[in-house]
């Protein structure tokens, strides 16, 4: 948003007589590469040092400019777009002043895709379902925002120690749906079922009817009565029934 606002302000306030200005003794062609370079350099300067140059991609090749003889200077401005929309059009004008005081202007527009990069958690190696992620399994990489899947994770602390819900390939972006709290009780495990009130505490033997992570609700079968109840996983051996 700050970058977008800065570009809008430059539309009004910033006209760049961009070097290299030069004198042409005869008509010259200003090729597409040169036009692109002028526009790209101007845009990167205004986006600031935090913008990775690789995030600015040429959308289409601009037209070449045939310039008459004379002193040539360039005026570069933002024609439309913003970082927020991901599309920016830069106007490059070549102003030629001849020896008789005349001025000729030739212009071309240059369209860019601006795709900022963002720190994102990716896998280093293949991870199977139910694997618990360690610090050596993941790393931070800068990836283009527009190519990130929904709910991509950006902080290593949000995945280390969590369990993988589906197989992950090397280099894959980790999403919130791909990890969960590790299961500490497995279906069929023997657990203590605890019911506790102000003046009493009952502990019974039970069997987990499903897997469960710490703090998650889980179904448990009372070993004596065979009655199924729902409690919350307290630790790897205890399920507490709310009272």
C-alpha positions as CSV (number, residue, x, y, z in Angstrom):
1,X,0.0,0.0,0.0
2,X,2.9,2.4,0.8
3,X,4.6,1.6,-2.5
4,X,1.3,2.1,-4.4
5,X,0.8,5.5,-2.7
6,X,4.3,6.5,-3.5
7,X,3.9,5.7,-7.2
8,X,0.6,7.7,-7.3
9,X,2.5,10.7,-5.9
10,X,5.2,10.4,-8.4
11,X,2.6,10.5,-11.2
12,X,2.1,14.2,-10.3
13,X,5.3,15.2,-8.8
14,X,8.2,13.3,-10.5
15,X,9.3,14.0,-14.0
16,X,12.7,12.4,-14.6
17,X,14.9,13.9,-17.3
18,X,16.8,10.6,-17.3
19,X,20.4,10.3,-18.3
20,X,21.8,9.5,-20.6
21,X,20.7,12.6,-22.5
22,X,22.8,12.9,-25.7
23,X,23.2,14.7,-28.9
24,X,22.3,13.0,-32.2
25,X,24.0,14.2,-35.3
26,X,21.4,12.4,-37.5
27,X,18.2,10.4,-37.1
28,X,18.6,7.4,-34.8
29,X,16.5,4.4,-33.8
30,X,15.9,3.9,-30.1
31,X,15.4,0.2,-29.8
32,X,12.9,-1.6,-27.7
33,X,15.6,-2.8,-25.3
34,X,16.7,0.7,-24.7
35,X,13.2,2.0,-24.1
36,X,12.6,-0.9,-21.7
37,X,15.8,-0.2,-19.8
38,X,14.9,3.5,-19.3
39,X,11.4,2.6,-18.0
40,X,12.6,-0.3,-15.8
41,X,15.4,1.7,-14.2
42,X,13.0,4.5,-13.4
43,X,10.4,2.2,-12.0
44,X,12.9,0.3,-9.8
45,X,14.3,3.5,-8.4
46,X,10.8,4.6,-7.3
47,X,9.8,1.2,-5.9
48,X,12.8,1.5,-3.5
49,X,15.6,-0.9,-2.4
50,X,13.2,-3.3,-0.8
51,X,11.7,-4.3,-4.1
52,X,13.5,-7.3,-5.7
53,X,14.3,-6.5,-9.3
54,X,13.2,-10.0,-10.4
55,X,9.7,-9.1,-9.2
56,X,9.4,-6.6,-12.1
57,X,8.7,-8.4,-15.3
58,X,8.2,-7.0,-18.8
59,X,4.6,-7.6,-19.9
60,X,5.1,-6.8,-23.6
61,X,7.9,-5.4,-25.9
62,X,7.5,-1.7,-26.4
63,X,7.8,-0.1,-29.8
64,X,11.0,1.4,-31.1
65,X,11.4,5.2,-31.5
66,X,12.8,6.9,-34.5
67,X,14.4,10.2,-33.3
68,X,15.5,13.1,-35.5
69,X,18.8,14.8,-35.1
70,X,19.3,17.1,-32.1
71,X,19.8,17.0,-28.3
72,X,17.8,14.2,-26.8
73,X,16.5,14.0,-23.2
74,X,14.0,11.6,-21.7
75,X,11.0,12.2,-19.5
76,X,9.7,9.2,-17.7
77,X,6.4,9.1,-15.8
78,X,3.9,6.6,-14.4
79,X,1.0,6.4,-16.8
80,X,-1.3,4.0,-14.9
81,X,-1.4,1.1,-12.5
82,X,0.0,0.3,-9.0
83,X,1.8,-2.3,-7.1
84,X,-1.5,-3.3,-5.5
85,X,-3.0,-4.2,-8.9
86,X,0.2,-5.9,-10.0
87,X,0.2,-4.0,-13.4
88,X,2.1,-0.8,-14.1
89,X,2.4,1.2,-17.3
90,X,5.4,3.6,-17.7
91,X,5.4,6.3,-20.3
92,X,8.8,7.1,-21.8
93,X,9.1,10.3,-23.8
94,X,12.1,11.2,-25.9
95,X,12.3,15.0,-26.3
96,X,14.6,16.2,-29.1
97,X,15.7,19.9,-29.4
98,X,17.1,20.9,-32.7
99,X,19.6,23.7,-33.6
100,X,16.7,26.0,-34.6
101,X,15.0,25.8,-31.2
102,X,12.3,23.3,-32.4
103,X,11.2,20.4,-30.2
104,X,10.0,17.0,-31.3
105,X,8.6,14.4,-28.9
106,X,8.4,10.7,-29.5
107,X,6.9,8.4,-26.9
108,X,6.3,4.7,-26.0
109,X,4.5,3.0,-23.2
110,X,6.1,0.1,-21.4
111,X,3.9,-2.4,-19.5
112,X,5.2,-4.3,-16.5
113,X,3.9,-7.0,-14.2
114,X,5.0,-6.3,-10.6
115,X,4.9,-9.4,-8.5
116,X,6.5,-8.7,-5.0
117,X,8.3,-11.6,-3.4
118,X,7.3,-12.8,0.1
119,X,9.1,-15.0,2.7
120,X,7.4,-18.4,2.6
121,X,8.0,-21.7,4.3
122,X,9.0,-24.5,1.9
123,X,10.1,-28.1,2.5
124,X,13.7,-29.1,2.0
125,X,13.0,-32.8,1.6
126,X,10.1,-35.1,1.0
127,X,7.8,-35.5,4.1
128,X,5.3,-38.3,4.5
129,X,1.9,-38.1,6.1
130,X,2.1,-37.9,9.9
131,X,5.8,-36.9,9.9
132,X,6.6,-34.4,12.6
133,X,8.4,-31.4,11.0
134,X,11.8,-30.5,12.4
135,X,13.9,-27.4,11.8
136,X,15.9,-29.3,9.3
137,X,12.9,-30.2,7.2
138,X,11.9,-26.6,6.2
139,X,13.4,-23.3,5.3
140,X,12.3,-19.8,4.3
141,X,12.4,-18.9,0.6
142,X,11.2,-15.7,-1.2
143,X,8.5,-16.6,-3.6
144,X,6.3,-14.5,-5.9
145,X,3.1,-13.6,-4.0
146,X,0.8,-14.2,-7.0
147,X,2.0,-17.8,-7.3
148,X,1.6,-18.7,-3.6
149,X,-1.2,-21.1,-2.7
150,X,-4.0,-20.0,-0.4
151,X,-3.0,-20.0,3.3
152,X,0.7,-20.3,2.6
153,X,2.7,-20.3,5.9
154,X,5.3,-17.5,6.3
155,X,6.8,-18.3,9.7
156,X,8.9,-21.3,10.5
157,X,7.6,-21.3,14.1
158,X,4.1,-22.1,12.8
159,X,5.2,-25.5,11.3
160,X,8.2,-26.8,13.3
161,X,6.9,-29.5,15.7
162,X,3.6,-29.9,13.8
163,X,2.5,-33.0,12.0
164,X,2.1,-33.3,8.2
165,X,-1.5,-34.1,7.1
166,X,-0.5,-35.2,3.6
167,X,2.7,-36.0,1.7
168,X,4.8,-33.0,0.8
169,X,7.3,-32.9,-2.0
170,X,10.8,-31.2,-1.8
171,X,10.5,-27.5,-2.4
172,X,6.7,-27.4,-1.8
173,X,5.1,-24.4,-0.2
174,X,3.7,-25.4,3.2
175,X,0.1,-24.3,3.8
176,X,-1.9,-24.1,7.0
177,X,-4.0,-27.1,5.8
178,X,-0.9,-29.3,5.3
179,X,0.0,-29.3,9.0
180,X,-1.7,-29.8,12.3
181,X,-0.9,-30.3,16.0
182,X,0.9,-33.7,16.4
183,X,-1.3,-36.6,17.4
184,X,-0.3,-37.7,20.9
185,X,-3.1,-40.3,21.4
186,X,-3.7,-43.0,18.8
187,X,-6.9,-44.9,18.3
188,X,-6.9,-48.0,20.5
189,X,-4.6,-46.5,23.1
190,X,-5.4,-47.1,26.8
191,X,-6.0,-43.8,28.5
192,X,-7.2,-42.4,31.9
193,X,-10.6,-40.8,31.7
194,X,-10.8,-38.0,34.2
195,X,-14.0,-36.4,35.5
196,X,-13.4,-33.8,38.2
197,X,-15.6,-31.4,40.1
198,X,-15.3,-29.0,43.1
199,X,-15.2,-31.8,45.7
200,X,-14.6,-35.0,43.7
201,X,-12.4,-36.6,41.1
202,X,-13.1,-39.8,39.2
203,X,-10.5,-41.6,37.1
204,X,-11.5,-44.5,34.9
205,X,-9.8,-46.7,32.4
206,X,-10.7,-46.0,28.8
207,X,-9.9,-46.8,25.2
208,X,-9.4,-44.1,22.6
209,X,-11.9,-44.5,19.8
210,X,-9.9,-42.1,17.5
211,X,-6.6,-40.2,17.2
212,X,-6.3,-37.0,19.0
213,X,-3.9,-34.0,19.4
214,X,-3.3,-32.1,22.6
215,X,-6.3,-30.0,23.4
216,X,-8.5,-31.6,20.8
217,X,-11.8,-33.3,21.5
218,X,-11.7,-37.1,21.2
219,X,-14.2,-40.0,21.7
220,X,-13.3,-42.5,24.4
221,X,-14.9,-45.8,25.4
222,X,-15.2,-46.5,29.1
223,X,-13.5,-49.9,29.6
224,X,-15.9,-50.9,32.3
225,X,-19.3,-49.6,31.1
226,X,-18.5,-49.7,27.4
227,X,-20.1,-46.3,27.2
228,X,-18.7,-43.8,24.7
229,X,-17.9,-40.3,26.0
230,X,-16.2,-37.2,24.5
231,X,-13.4,-35.5,26.3
232,X,-10.4,-33.3,25.6
233,X,-6.9,-34.6,25.2
234,X,-4.8,-33.4,28.2
235,X,-1.6,-35.4,27.5
236,X,-0.6,-38.6,25.9
237,X,-2.3,-40.7,28.6
238,X,-5.2,-38.5,29.8
239,X,-8.5,-37.5,28.5
240,X,-10.5,-35.1,30.6
241,X,-14.3,-35.1,30.5
242,X,-15.9,-31.6,31.0
243,X,-18.1,-31.4,34.0
